[in-house]
Amino acid sequence: MTDERRKRERLRLRLPIVLKRAESDTPIWSETADMNSDGFYCTTTQPFSPGERLACLVVLPAQSAGAPPRDRFYLEGQVEVIRLVVSGTKGFGIGCRIREYQMINGEALPPWAVAAGVDHPPFSPNGEPNSEDDSPDSGEVVTRRRA
């Protein structure tokens, strides 16, 4: 018997993502490990609580590597943390359900994303995979929110 709860299959898709708590001015950079139209999984250095709502911004691949930020596209949205996994040395894995989103261009970036340096992400803005394995199934599930 499998523990699969998803309605749609997730694709292994590594894209830069910025998460922000409502009460914080400090955005948290991460990278998706997998994603579908309902949600995503990523690893962060900070734990989140199931049920917590976050603002997020997914950096989509550009047509050309040197595209200026205003020529790029982003998915801006609100997500809910539904799962927290302790990933040992990798930090905390979080499964998020997308509550709402819209596609925006670089001219419509929210101020918190500009302040986070979305135009200079701390890793490949084209979502190039790295050599580490951050499989969403590694680690111990410590909390899960019931749907």
Order of alpha helices (4+ residues) and beta strands (2+ residues): beta-beta-beta-beta-beta-beta-alpha-beta
